Amino acid sequence: MGNSWNYEKDLEGKVALVTGGTKGIGKAIAGRLTQAGATVIITARHPSGEDNPSHHFMAADLSDQDEIIKLTDEINKKYGGVDILVNNMGANTYPGGGFSTLEDKHWKDALEVNLLSSVRLDKALLPKMLQQKNGVIIHISSTSSRFPIWESTMAYSVAKAALNTYSKTLSDEVASQGVRVVTVSPGLNKTTALATFIEDVAKNSNTTAEVITEKLFERLGGVPMGRMAAPEETAELVYFLVSGRASYITGANYIIDGGNFPVV
């Protein structure tokens, strides 16, 4: 109450880590936090070749515990920890067609990428936040976690649903110690990853990407706004949630889907 915010540079002096920050939603989030004045570290397996030179890229495979340890050691040495952690890394690269097409490896990979990478990174970086009694963790989930499509997102949806529950329980544990934990569940975002997914489905179905996109909208029950989100729109919500203006928000799951979600 009564705070006067500098909206242009209200994250100045903050250090943020954005996983999967070289493309799509992660890249948009990294750009928005940089614009707000934060020092932004991005991580992915490989640089994209089009990264913002103001971002500090660190290569890491976050499905590998040893690489998480190496990454966090480097961050702690160079920056003394982070104030903001955006766990954006995730993937839906598993076979469609339901339970009969999914092998143990697919389930394990889905959990490693979409759940356990966040759990491990939180565990590695939370101690510094708790020590300073301040910090924000954002988990990027998906509306698929609450509205699964068995034909194409079974393993992914299950892993993201687990992430939602983990995020809520973690928020309850650390709220009294000054750390906020919030989940953001985007719907369809116009990203390269989604375009590739649609093209792969179209190829396997012997049809076009336009037909698959139309069917996807129908399967989801339609998007009242009539379009996919731009990644920058999702990034704007994340920026608000990590800012001081969201200081009383923790434990919530924010759906940003153009009105698609079918229940109140």
C-alpha positions in Angstrom: 0.0 0.0 0.0 1.3 3.5 -0.8 4.2 2.1 -2.9 5.5 4.2 -5.8 6.7 1.9 -8.5 9.2 2.7 -11.3 7.4 0.6 -13.9 10.2 1.1 -16.4 13.0 -0.5 -14.4 11.3 -2.0 -11.3 13.6 -5.2 -11.5 16.8 -3.2 -11.5 19.3 -4.9 -9.2 17.6 -8.3 -9.4 19.2 -11.4 -10.9 16.8 -13.8 -12.8 17.3 -17.2 -14.3 15.0 -18.3 -17.1 15.3 -21.9 -18.2 14.6 -22.8 -21.8 15.3 -19.1 -22.4 16.5 -19.3 -26.0 13.2 -19.5 -27.8 9.4 -19.3 -27.5 7.9 -18.2 -24.2 11.2 -18.5 -22.4 12.9 -16.1 -24.8 10.0 -13.6 -24.5 10.2 -13.8 -20.6 13.9 -13.2 -20.7 13.5 -10.2 -22.9 10.7 -8.7 -20.7 12.7 -9.1 -17.5 15.7 -7.5 -19.1 13.6 -4.6 -20.3 12.5 -4.2 -16.6 16.1 -3.9 -15.5 17.0 -7.4 -14.3 20.2 -9.2 -14.9 19.0 -12.2 -16.9 20.7 -15.6 -17.1 19.3 -18.0 -19.7 19.9 -21.7 -19.9 19.3 -24.3 -22.5 21.2 -27.3 -23.9 22.5 -25.1 -26.8 22.5 -21.5 -27.7 20.0 -20.6 -30.4 22.3 -18.4 -32.4 19.8 -15.5 -32.1 20.1 -14.8 -28.4 19.9 -11.3 -27.0 23.5 -10.2 -26.3 22.4 -8.7 -23.0 21.4 -12.1 -21.7 24.0 -14.3 -19.9 23.8 -17.7 -21.5 24.9 -20.9 -19.6 24.6 -24.2 -21.4 23.0 -27.0 -19.3 20.9 -30.2 -19.7 18.5 -29.8 -16.8 17.5 -33.4 -17.0 21.0 -34.2 -15.7 21.5 -33.7 -11.9 25.3 -33.2 -12.3 24.7 -30.4 -14.9 22.3 -28.7 -12.5 24.9 -28.7 -9.8 27.5 -27.3 -12.2 25.1 -24.6 -13.3 24.1 -23.5 -9.9 27.7 -23.5 -8.7 28.6 -21.2 -11.6 25.6 -18.9 -10.8 26.4 -18.7 -7.1 30.0 -17.9 -7.9 29.3 -15.2 -10.5 26.1 -13.7 -9.1 25.7 -14.9 -5.6 22.4 -16.7 -6.4 19.2 -15.5 -8.0 16.3 -13.4 -6.9 13.9 -14.7 -9.6 13.8 -18.2 -11.0 11.5 -19.0 -14.0 11.3 -22.7 -14.6 10.1 -22.5 -18.2 11.8 -25.7 -19.5 9.3 -28.2 -20.8 8.5 -30.4 -23.8 5.8 -32.5 -25.3 7.8 -34.7 -27.6 6.3 -38.0 -26.7 4.2 -40.3 -29.0 0.6 -39.5 -29.5 -2.1 -42.2 -29.5 -2.7 -42.8 -25.9 -1.4 -45.3 -23.3 -0.6 -48.1 -25.7 2.0 -46.0 -27.5 3.8 -44.8 -24.4 6.8 -46.8 -23.1 8.4 -46.5 -19.7 11.1 -44.3 -21.3 8.5 -41.8 -22.5 7.0 -41.5 -19.1 10.4 -41.2 -17.4 11.5 -38.5 -19.9 8.3 -36.6 -19.5 8.7 -36.5 -15.7 12.4 -35.6 -16.0 11.9 -32.7 -18.3 8.5 -31.3 -17.1 8.7 -31.9 -13.3 12.0 -33.1 -11.9 14.2 -30.5 -13.6 12.2 -27.8 -11.8 12.3 -29.7 -8.5 16.1 -30.1 -8.6 16.7 -26.5 -9.7 14.5 -25.2 -7.0 16.3 -27.3 -4.4 19.7 -26.0 -5.6 18.7 -22.3 -5.7 16.2 -21.9 -2.9 18.7 -21.8 0.0 20.1 -18.5 -1.1 16.5 -17.1 -1.5 15.6 -18.3 2.0 18.8 -16.9 3.4 18.0 -13.4 2.1 14.3 -13.9 3.0 13.3 -12.8 -0.5 12.7 -14.4 -3.9 10.2 -15.5 -6.5 9.9 -18.8 -8.3 7.6 -19.2 -11.3 6.7 -22.6 -12.7 5.5 -22.6 -16.3 2.9 -25.3 -16.6 0.2 -25.7 -19.2 -3.6 -25.8 -19.5 -3.0 -29.4 -20.6 -2.4 -30.2 -17.0 -6.1 -29.6 -16.3 -7.5 -30.3 -19.7 -5.5 -33.3 -21.1 -5.9 -34.6 -24.6 -5.3 -38.3 -24.5 -4.5 -38.5 -28.2 -1.5 -36.2 -28.0 -0.6 -34.9 -24.5 -1.0 -37.8 -22.1 2.5 -38.0 -20.7 3.0 -34.3 -20.9 -0.3 -33.5 -19.2 0.4 -35.9 -16.3 3.8 -34.4 -15.7 2.5 -30.9 -15.7 -0.3 -31.8 -13.4 2.3 -33.1 -11.0 4.2 -29.8 -11.4 1.1 -27.9 -10.4 0.8 -29.9 -7.1 4.4 -29.6 -6.3 4.4 -25.8 -7.0 1.4 -25.3 -4.6 3.0 -27.4 -1.8 6.3 -25.7 -2.1 4.6 -22.3 -2.0 3.0 -23.3 1.3 6.3 -24.4 2.8 8.4 -21.2 1.9 5.8 -18.4 2.0 6.5 -17.5 5.7 10.2 -17.3 4.8 9.8 -14.5 2.2 9.8 -16.6 -1.0 6.8 -16.6 -3.4 6.0 -19.5 -5.7 3.5 -19.1 -8.5 2.4 -21.3 -11.4 1.5 -19.9 -14.9 -0.5 -22.2 -17.2 -0.4 -20.9 -20.8 -2.8 -22.2 -23.4 -1.8 -22.2 -27.1 1.2 -19.9 -27.8 2.4 -19.2 -31.3 5.9 -20.7 -30.9 8.2 -22.6 -33.1 7.8 -25.6 -30.8 4.0 -25.7 -31.3 4.4 -25.2 -35.0 6.8 -28.2 -35.2 4.4 -30.3 -33.1 1.5 -29.4 -35.4 3.5 -30.1 -38.5 4.6 -33.5 -37.2 1.0 -34.4 -36.4 -0.1 -33.3 -39.8 2.6 -35.3 -41.5 1.7 -38.4 -39.5 -2.0 -37.9 -40.4 -1.3 -37.2 -44.0 -3.0 -33.8 -43.9 -2.0 -30.1 -43.6 -0.9 -28.0 -40.6 -3.9 -25.7 -41.2 -6.3 -28.7 -40.8 -4.6 -29.9 -37.7 -4.6 -26.4 -36.2 -8.4 -26.2 -36.8 -8.9 -29.6 -35.3 -6.8 -28.6 -32.3 -9.0 -25.6 -31.7 -12.1 -27.7 -32.0 -10.7 -30.4 -29.7 -10.0 -27.7 -27.1 -13.5 -26.4 -27.3 -12.6 -23.3 -29.2 -10.7 -20.2 -28.1 -13.1 -17.3 -27.6 -10.5 -14.7 -28.6 -10.1 -16.6 -31.8 -6.3 -16.9 -31.9 -3.2 -18.2 -30.2 -1.3 -16.0 -27.7 1.9 -14.3 -28.7 4.7 -15.4 -26.3 5.1 -11.7 -25.3 1.6 -11.7 -23.8 2.5 -14.7 -21.6 5.8 -13.0 -20.7 3.9 -9.9 -19.6 2.0 -11.9 -17.0 5.2 -13.5 -15.7 6.8 -10.1 -15.5 3.9 -8.8 -13.3 4.1 -11.8 -11.1 7.8 -11.5 -10.3 7.5 -7.8 -9.7 6.9 -6.1 -6.3 3.3 -5.3 -7.4 2.5 -9.0 -7.0 3.9 -9.1 -3.5 0.8 -10.8 -1.9 0.5 -13.4 -4.6 1.8 -16.9 -4.0 0.5 -20.5 -4.4 -1.8 -19.5 -7.3 -2.1 -21.0 -10.8 -2.7 -18.4 -13.4 -4.4 -19.6 -16.6 -3.7 -17.4 -19.7 -5.5 -19.0 -22.6 -7.7 -16.4 -24.4 -10.8 -17.7 -22.6 -10.4 -21.3 -23.7 -10.6 -23.1 -20.4 -14.1 -24.7 -20.3 -14.9 -24.3 -16.5 -15.2 -21.6 -14.0 
